[in-house]
Amino acid sequence: LSDYLIDPDTQWVVIEFDKPEKVQKYDVIVHEITHQSTAALMYLGVPAWVPEGLADYMAATQYAPASYQFKNTHVTLRHHINKGIAGDRIVKNRRMNLVHLERMMNRSHEEWNLINMNDPVAGELQYNLSLLLIDYFSHRDHRHGVHFRKYLECILSGVPEAEARALHLLRGRSFEELEREMTKRWEPLGFAMNFQNRGVILEDDFEIDWAAEDLKKTIAAKRAMESE
């Protein structure tokens, strides 16, 4: 990790936001620092989506070094998720073929790591889904994240994770009902969710906004001419 975070030209940790690759490196720094700050969660028996989702949430919501935007998070999350596959292309709509929530919300850290090693695409999507779960429970299940806070407080007080989850996150809902709720909320925001046995990315999952791409190229060309 340290080799990845060090700029080979200067041997300084990269913190600039002037180039896409440097934004990506800073995302990694924030992700890993968040893990250090929430390390206790791993020892309390929480499934992998909680610490991984929290770490990716902090990486996704930063807009400059040490500056975060927690309003309209659907915009920053959508950009963060899409850039992992589409780079800097503007994605109009995306279909997300995600693993069922019952599997994800019971996935251990060992299983998480095995998936990352053996199936990079499914590994990328489990980060995406964990991020979407944290966003849902922090902003959309309750606009102040009360239920998610109570879930964490229960675990910290010694309540078994499965019991805390049923009490504060599911609250009588089935995993299928939670999937339908997340699908309904994200469909108008640019993600069409499809829950299945395994996360996959298909060729026609992305709808690129070509009009916006042409406009972006025009603006870039104009700026280049003006700087000459």
C-alpha positions as CSV (number, residue, x, y, z in Angstrom):
1,L,0.0,0.0,0.0
2,S,2.8,2.5,0.9
3,D,4.3,2.0,-2.6
4,Y,1.0,2.8,-4.2
5,L,0.5,6.0,-2.2
6,I,4.0,7.4,-2.9
7,D,4.6,9.5,-6.0
8,P,7.7,8.0,-7.6
9,D,8.8,11.4,-8.9
10,T,8.8,13.3,-5.6
11,Q,8.7,10.6,-2.9
12,W,5.9,12.5,-1.1
13,V,2.5,11.2,-0.3
14,V,0.2,12.4,-3.0
15,I,-2.5,14.9,-1.8
16,E,-3.1,17.1,-4.8
17,F,-6.5,17.0,-6.6
18,D,-5.3,18.4,-9.9
19,K,-5.1,15.1,-11.7
20,P,-7.6,12.1,-11.8
21,E,-4.9,9.6,-10.8
22,K,-4.0,11.7,-7.7
23,V,-7.6,11.9,-6.7
24,Q,-7.7,8.1,-6.8
25,K,-4.6,7.8,-4.7
26,Y,-6.1,10.2,-2.1
27,D,-9.3,8.1,-2.1
28,V,-7.1,5.1,-1.0
29,I,-5.5,7.1,1.8
30,V,-8.9,8.2,3.2
31,H,-10.3,4.6,2.8
32,E,-7.4,3.1,4.8
33,I,-7.3,5.9,7.5
34,T,-11.0,5.3,8.1
35,H,-10.2,1.6,8.7
36,Q,-7.7,2.6,11.3
37,S,-10.2,4.9,12.9
38,T,-12.9,2.2,13.1
39,A,-10.7,-0.8,13.7
40,A,-12.7,-1.8,16.8
41,L,-15.6,-2.8,14.6
42,M,-13.7,-5.7,13.1
43,Y,-13.2,-7.1,16.6
44,L,-16.9,-6.8,17.5
45,G,-18.1,-9.3,14.9
46,V,-19.6,-7.0,12.4
47,P,-19.9,-8.3,8.8
48,A,-17.4,-6.9,6.3
49,W,-19.9,-4.5,4.6
50,V,-19.9,-2.2,7.7
51,P,-16.2,-1.2,7.9
52,E,-15.7,-1.4,4.2
53,G,-18.8,0.6,3.4
54,L,-17.8,3.3,6.0
55,A,-14.3,3.5,4.6
56,D,-15.6,3.9,1.0
57,Y,-18.2,6.4,2.1
58,M,-15.6,8.7,3.5
59,A,-13.5,8.3,0.3
60,A,-16.5,9.0,-1.9
61,T,-17.8,12.1,0.0
62,Q,-14.5,14.0,0.0
63,Y,-14.3,16.8,-2.6
64,A,-10.9,18.1,-1.6
65,P,-8.3,17.0,0.9
66,A,-9.9,16.8,4.4
67,S,-13.1,18.4,3.0
68,Y,-16.4,16.4,2.8
69,Q,-19.9,16.9,1.4
70,F,-22.6,15.0,3.2
71,K,-25.5,16.6,1.3
72,N,-26.9,15.2,-2.0
73,T,-24.7,12.2,-1.5
74,H,-26.3,10.4,-4.5
75,V,-24.3,12.7,-6.8
76,T,-20.9,12.0,-5.2
77,L,-21.6,8.3,-4.7
78,R,-22.7,7.8,-8.3
79,H,-19.5,9.5,-9.5
80,H,-17.3,7.5,-7.2
81,I,-18.9,4.1,-8.2
82,N,-19.0,4.8,-11.9
83,K,-15.4,6.1,-12.2
84,G,-14.1,2.7,-11.0
85,I,-15.3,1.2,-14.3
86,A,-16.1,4.1,-16.7
87,G,-13.3,6.4,-15.7
88,D,-14.0,10.1,-16.5
89,R,-16.9,9.3,-18.9
90,I,-20.2,10.8,-17.9
91,V,-22.7,7.9,-17.2
92,K,-26.3,8.8,-17.7
93,N,-27.8,5.6,-16.3
94,R,-26.4,2.4,-15.1
95,R,-27.7,-1.1,-14.4
96,M,-26.1,-2.6,-11.3
97,N,-26.2,-6.4,-11.0
98,L,-25.6,-6.9,-7.3
99,V,-25.4,-9.8,-4.9
100,H,-28.5,-10.3,-2.8
101,L,-28.5,-8.3,0.5
102,E,-28.9,-11.4,2.6
103,R,-25.5,-12.6,1.4
104,M,-23.8,-9.3,1.5
105,M,-25.0,-8.4,5.0
106,N,-23.8,-11.7,6.4
107,R,-20.5,-11.8,4.5
108,S,-17.5,-12.3,6.7
109,H,-14.1,-10.5,6.3
110,E,-12.6,-13.8,5.2
111,E,-15.2,-14.3,2.5
112,W,-14.8,-10.7,1.4
113,N,-11.1,-11.1,0.9
114,L,-11.5,-14.3,-1.0
115,I,-13.9,-12.7,-3.4
116,N,-11.5,-9.8,-4.0
117,M,-8.7,-12.3,-4.8
118,N,-10.7,-14.6,-7.0
119,D,-13.2,-12.4,-8.8
120,P,-12.1,-8.7,-9.2
121,V,-15.5,-7.7,-10.8
122,A,-17.5,-9.2,-7.9
123,G,-14.9,-7.6,-5.6
124,E,-15.5,-4.2,-7.0
125,L,-19.2,-4.6,-6.8
126,Q,-19.2,-5.6,-3.1
127,Y,-17.4,-2.3,-2.3
128,N,-20.1,-0.5,-4.3
129,L,-23.0,-2.3,-2.6
130,S,-21.4,-1.7,0.9
131,L,-21.1,2.0,0.1
132,L,-24.8,2.1,-1.1
133,L,-25.9,0.3,2.1
134,I,-24.0,2.9,4.3
135,D,-25.6,5.7,2.4
136,Y,-29.0,4.2,2.6
137,F,-28.9,3.6,6.4
138,S,-27.2,7.0,7.0
139,H,-29.5,9.2,4.8
140,R,-32.4,7.4,3.3
141,D,-33.7,4.9,5.9
142,H,-33.8,7.9,8.2
143,R,-32.5,11.3,7.2
144,H,-30.5,11.6,10.4
145,G,-29.2,8.0,10.4
146,V,-30.8,7.3,13.7
147,H,-31.4,3.6,13.1
148,F,-27.8,3.0,11.9
149,R,-26.5,4.8,15.0
150,K,-28.6,2.7,17.3
151,Y,-27.3,-0.4,15.4
152,L,-23.7,0.5,16.1
153,E,-24.5,1.5,19.7
154,C,-26.1,-1.9,20.3
155,I,-23.0,-3.7,19.0
156,L,-20.6,-1.6,21.0
157,S,-22.7,-2.4,24.1
158,G,-22.3,-6.1,23.5
159,V,-25.4,-7.1,21.7
160,P,-24.8,-9.7,19.0
161,E,-24.6,-8.2,15.5
162,A,-27.5,-10.3,14.1
163,E,-29.8,-9.2,16.9
164,A,-28.8,-5.5,16.5
165,R,-29.3,-5.7,12.8
166,A,-32.8,-7.3,13.1
167,L,-33.8,-4.7,15.7
168,H,-32.5,-1.5,14.1
169,L,-31.7,-2.1,10.5
170,L,-34.4,-4.6,9.3
171,R,-37.0,-3.6,11.8
172,G,-39.4,-6.4,10.7
173,R,-38.5,-6.1,7.0
174,S,-37.2,-9.0,5.0
175,F,-34.0,-8.7,3.0
176,E,-36.2,-8.8,-0.2
177,E,-38.2,-5.9,1.1
178,L,-35.0,-3.9,1.8
179,E,-33.8,-4.7,-1.8
180,R,-37.1,-3.3,-3.2
181,E,-36.8,-0.2,-1.1
182,M,-33.2,0.5,-2.2
183,T,-34.1,-0.2,-5.8
184,K,-37.1,2.2,-5.6
185,R,-35.0,5.0,-4.1
186,W,-32.0,4.7,-6.5
187,E,-33.9,4.2,-9.8
188,P,-34.6,7.9,-10.4
189,L,-31.1,8.8,-9.2
190,G,-29.2,6.9,-12.0
191,F,-28.9,3.3,-10.7
192,A,-31.2,0.5,-11.8
193,M,-30.5,-2.2,-9.2
194,N,-30.9,-5.9,-10.0
195,F,-30.2,-8.3,-7.1
196,Q,-29.0,-11.8,-7.9
197,N,-26.8,-14.6,-6.6
198,R,-23.5,-13.0,-7.8
199,G,-22.4,-9.5,-8.7
200,V,-21.5,-9.1,-12.4
201,I,-20.9,-6.2,-14.8
202,L,-22.3,-6.7,-18.4
203,E,-21.4,-4.8,-21.5
204,D,-24.7,-3.0,-21.8
205,D,-25.0,-2.0,-18.1
206,F,-23.8,1.6,-18.9
207,E,-25.6,4.3,-20.8
208,I,-23.0,7.0,-21.6
209,D,-24.3,10.6,-21.9
210,W,-22.7,11.3,-25.3
211,A,-24.1,14.8,-25.6
212,A,-22.4,15.7,-22.3
213,E,-19.2,14.0,-23.4
214,D,-19.2,16.1,-26.6
215,L,-19.8,19.3,-24.6
216,K,-16.9,18.3,-22.2
217,K,-14.5,17.9,-25.2
218,T,-15.6,21.2,-26.6
219,I,-14.9,23.0,-23.3
220,A,-11.6,21.3,-23.0
221,A,-10.6,22.2,-26.5
222,K,-11.6,25.9,-26.0
223,R,-9.6,26.1,-22.8
224,A,-6.6,24.6,-24.5
225,M,-6.8,27.2,-27.3
226,E,-7.1,30.0,-24.8
227,S,-4.1,28.9,-22.8
228,E,-1.9,28.9,-26.0
